[in-house]
Amino acid sequence: MDTAASIAQTPEPPYYAVIFTSRRREGDRGYAAMADRMIELGSGVDGFLGIENTRDVNGLGITVSYWRDEAAIMAWKRDAEHVKAQQGGKETWCGDYQVRIAKVERAHHGP
């Protein structure tokens, strides 16, 4: 799934955004394959609405996933394969990270 240049097509609010900001350590060490798998797996969770992501040349990345409600976010958070990827992030891929959850109450789009 190529999401690097895609803007997620979300429904009318309200819905939720999970914002994952991270700084990668040097080297891939399987990160790209894991990230692709997480997008594939997460998009199959009931309540998943879309995803956007970007990473700069210095390793700073932002991934925003959109969800129908908090129950969908919790289902994704508890997914066994996702839990394993989170552990890999802490141990192998991410030097620093933040996860933020926000309720989207308004959204506007361009032409």
FIMI-15335 format. One record per atom (N, C-alpha, C): atom name; x, y, z. Coordinates in steps of 0.2 Angstrom, whole numbers, plus 5000, padded with zeros to 4 digits. Example, Ala and Ser with C-alpha at 12.3 -4.5 7.8 and 13.67 -1.06 7.14 Angstrom:
<recs>
REC N 5066 4972 5039
REC CA 5062 4978 5039
REC C 5066 4984 5039
REC N 5064 4989 5035
REC CA 5068 4995 5036
REC C 5064 5000 5039
</recs>
This chain:
<recs>
REC N 5004 4994 5000
REC CA 5000 5000 5000
REC C 5004 5006 5000
REC N 5004 5010 4995
REC CA 5008 5017 4995
REC C 5004 5022 4998
REC N 5006 5024 5004
REC CA 5003 5030 5007
REC C 5007 5036 5008
REC N 5013 5035 5005
REC CA 5018 5041 5006
REC C 5016 5047 5003
REC N 5012 5047 4998
REC CA 5010 5053 4995
REC C 5002 5054 4995
REC N 4999 5050 4999
REC CA 4992 5050 4999
REC C 4989 5055 5005
REC N 4984 5058 5004
REC CA 4980 5061 5009
REC C 4974 5057 5010
REC N 4973 5055 5017
REC CA 4968 5051 5019
REC C 4961 5054 5017
REC N 4956 5050 5015
REC CA 4949 5053 5013
REC C 4945 5051 5019
REC N 4944 5055 5024
REC CA 4941 5054 5030
REC C 4933 5056 5029
REC N 4929 5053 5034
REC CA 4922 5055 5033
REC C 4921 5062 5037
REC N 4915 5064 5037
REC CA 4913 5070 5041
REC C 4915 5069 5049
REC N 4918 5074 5052
REC CA 4919 5073 5059
REC C 4913 5072 5063
REC N 4913 5069 5069
REC CA 4919 5068 5073
REC C 4922 5061 5072
REC N 4929 5061 5072
REC CA 4932 5055 5072
REC C 4939 5056 5076
REC N 4943 5051 5076
REC CA 4949 5052 5080
REC C 4956 5051 5076
REC N 4961 5055 5078
REC CA 4967 5054 5075
REC C 4972 5052 5080
REC N 4976 5047 5078
REC CA 4982 5045 5082
REC C 4988 5047 5079
REC N 4992 5051 5082
REC CA 4998 5055 5079
REC C 5004 5051 5082
REC N 5008 5048 5078
REC CA 5014 5045 5081
REC C 5020 5048 5078
REC N 5024 5052 5082
REC CA 5030 5055 5080
REC C 5036 5052 5082
REC N 5041 5050 5078
REC CA 5047 5047 5080
REC C 5053 5049 5077
REC N 5058 5048 5080
REC CA 5065 5049 5077
REC C 5068 5042 5076
REC N 5070 5040 5070
REC CA 5072 5033 5069
REC C 5080 5033 5070
REC N 5082 5028 5073
REC CA 5089 5026 5073
REC C 5092 5025 5066
REC N 5098 5025 5065
REC CA 5101 5024 5059
REC C 5100 5017 5056
REC N 5100 5016 5050
REC CA 5099 5009 5047
REC C 5092 5007 5047
REC N 5090 5003 5043
REC CA 5083 5000 5042
REC C 5081 4995 5047
REC N 5086 4990 5047
REC CA 5085 4984 5052
REC C 5078 4981 5052
REC N 5074 4981 5046
REC CA 5068 4978 5045
REC C 5062 4983 5046
REC N 5064 4989 5047
REC CA 5058 4994 5049
REC C 5053 4995 5043
REC N 5056 4996 5037
REC CA 5051 4997 5031
REC C 5046 4991 5031
REC N 5049 4985 5031
REC CA 5044 4979 5030
REC C 5039 4979 5036
REC N 5041 4981 5042
REC CA 5037 4981 5048
REC C 5032 4987 5047
REC N 5034 4992 5045
REC CA 5029 4998 5044
REC C 5024 4996 5039
REC N 5026 4993 5033
REC CA 5021 4991 5028
REC C 5016 4986 5031
REC N 5019 4982 5035
REC CA 5014 4976 5038
REC C 5009 4980 5042
REC N 5011 4985 5046
REC CA 5007 4988 5051
REC C 5001 4992 5047
REC N 5003 4995 5042
REC CA 4998 4998 5038
REC C 4993 4993 5035
REC N 4996 4988 5032
REC CA 4991 4982 5030
REC C 4987 4979 5035
REC N 4990 4978 5041
REC CA 4986 4975 5047
REC C 4981 4980 5050
REC N 4983 4986 5051
REC CA 4979 4991 5054
REC C 4973 4993 5050
REC N 4974 4993 5043
REC CA 4969 4995 5039
REC C 4963 4990 5039
REC N 4964 4984 5041
REC CA 4959 4979 5042
REC C 4955 4979 5048
REC N 4957 4983 5053
REC CA 4954 4984 5059
REC C 4947 4988 5058
REC N 4942 4985 5061
REC CA 4935 4989 5060
REC C 4936 4995 5064
REC N 4934 5001 5060
REC CA 4935 5007 5063
REC C 4941 5011 5060
REC N 4945 5008 5056
REC CA 4951 5011 5053
REC C 4948 5016 5047
REC N 4950 5022 5047
REC CA 4948 5027 5042
REC C 4953 5029 5037
REC N 4959 5028 5039
REC CA 4965 5030 5034
REC C 4971 5032 5038
REC N 4976 5033 5034
REC CA 4983 5035 5037
REC C 4987 5039 5032
REC N 4991 5043 5035
REC CA 4996 5048 5032
REC C 5002 5047 5035
REC N 5008 5047 5031
REC CA 5014 5047 5035
REC C 5019 5051 5030
REC N 5025 5053 5034
REC CA 5030 5056 5031
REC C 5036 5055 5035
REC N 5042 5055 5032
REC CA 5049 5055 5036
REC C 5054 5059 5032
REC N 5057 5063 5036
REC CA 5063 5068 5033
REC C 5069 5064 5033
REC N 5074 5067 5030
REC CA 5081 5064 5029
REC C 5084 5063 5035
REC N 5082 5066 5040
REC CA 5086 5066 5047
REC C 5083 5060 5051
REC N 5077 5057 5049
REC CA 5074 5052 5053
REC C 5068 5053 5057
REC N 5066 5060 5056
REC CA 5060 5062 5060
REC C 5054 5060 5056
REC N 5049 5056 5059
REC CA 5044 5054 5055
REC C 5037 5056 5059
REC N 5032 5057 5055
REC CA 5025 5058 5058
REC C 5020 5053 5054
REC N 5017 5049 5058
REC CA 5011 5045 5055
REC C 5005 5047 5059
REC N 5000 5048 5055
REC CA 4993 5050 5058
REC C 4989 5045 5055
REC N 4986 5041 5060
REC CA 4980 5036 5058
REC C 4974 5039 5060
REC N 4969 5038 5056
REC CA 4962 5040 5058
REC C 4957 5034 5060
REC N 4953 5035 5065
REC CA 4949 5030 5068
REC C 4942 5033 5069
REC N 4937 5028 5068
REC CA 4930 5030 5069
REC C 4929 5032 5077
REC N 4932 5028 5081
REC CA 4931 5030 5089
REC C 4936 5027 5093
REC N 4936 5028 5099
REC CA 4941 5026 5104
REC C 4941 5018 5104
REC N 4936 5015 5104
REC CA 4935 5008 5104
REC C 4940 5005 5098
REC N 4939 5008 5092
REC CA 4944 5005 5087
REC C 4951 5006 5088
REC N 4953 5012 5091
REC CA 4960 5013 5093
REC C 4962 5008 5098
REC N 4958 5007 5103
REC CA 4960 5002 5108
REC C 4961 4995 5105
REC N 4956 4993 5100
REC CA 4957 4986 5097
REC C 4964 4986 5093
REC N 4965 4991 5090
REC CA 4972 4992 5086
REC C 4978 4991 5091
REC N 4977 4995 5097
REC CA 4983 4995 5102
REC C 4984 4988 5105
REC N 4979 4984 5105
REC CA 4979 4977 5108
REC C 4981 4972 5103
REC N 4981 4973 5097
REC CA 4982 4968 5092
REC C 4989 4965 5093
REC N 4990 4959 5094
REC CA 4996 4955 5096
REC C 5002 4957 5091
REC N 5001 4957 5085
REC CA 5006 4959 5080
REC C 5008 4966 5081
REC N 5004 4970 5082
REC CA 5005 4977 5083
REC C 5009 4978 5090
REC N 5007 4975 5095
REC CA 5011 4975 5101
REC C 5018 4973 5100
REC N 5019 4968 5096
REC CA 5026 4965 5095
REC C 5030 4971 5091
REC N 5027 4974 5086
REC CA 5030 4980 5083
REC C 5031 4986 5087
REC N 5027 4987 5092
REC CA 5028 4992 5097
REC C 5035 4991 5101
REC N 5035 4985 5103
REC CA 5041 4983 5107
REC C 5047 4983 5102
REC N 5047 4981 5096
REC CA 5053 4982 5091
REC C 5054 4989 5091
REC N 5049 4994 5090
REC CA 5051 5001 5090
REC C 5055 5003 5096
REC N 5053 5001 5102
REC CA 5056 5003 5108
REC C 5063 5001 5108
REC N 5064 4995 5106
REC CA 5071 4991 5107
REC C 5076 4992 5101
REC N 5073 4993 5095
REC CA 5077 4993 5089
REC C 5077 4999 5084
REC N 5071 5002 5083
REC CA 5070 5007 5078
REC C 5070 5014 5080
REC N 5067 5015 5085
REC CA 5065 5022 5087
REC C 5070 5025 5093
REC N 5073 5030 5092
REC CA 5077 5033 5097
REC C 5073 5037 5102
REC N 5067 5040 5099
REC CA 5063 5044 5103
REC C 5056 5044 5100
REC N 5051 5044 5104
REC CA 5044 5044 5100
REC C 5039 5047 5105
REC N 5033 5049 5102
REC CA 5027 5052 5106
REC C 5021 5049 5102
REC N 5016 5047 5106
REC CA 5010 5046 5103
REC C 5005 5050 5106
REC N 5001 5053 5102
REC CA 4996 5058 5104
REC C 4989 5056 5101
REC N 4984 5056 5105
REC CA 4977 5055 5102
REC C 4973 5061 5103
REC N 4969 5063 5097
REC CA 4965 5069 5097
REC C 4959 5067 5093
REC N 4954 5071 5096
REC CA 4947 5070 5093
REC C 4946 5076 5087
REC N 4945 5074 5081
REC CA 4944 5078 5076
REC C 4937 5081 5076
REC N 4936 5087 5077
REC CA 4929 5090 5077
REC C 4927 5094 5071
REC N 4932 5096 5068
REC CA 4931 5100 5061
REC C 4936 5098 5056
REC N 4935 5098 5050
REC CA 4940 5096 5045
REC C 4938 5100 5038
REC N 4942 5102 5035
REC CA 4941 5106 5029
REC C 4946 5103 5023
REC N 4944 5104 5017
REC CA 4948 5101 5012
REC C 4948 5106 5006
REC N 4953 5105 5002
REC CA 4954 5110 4996
REC C 4950 5107 4990
REC N 4952 5110 4985
REC CA 4948 5109 4979
REC C 4949 5102 4977
</recs>
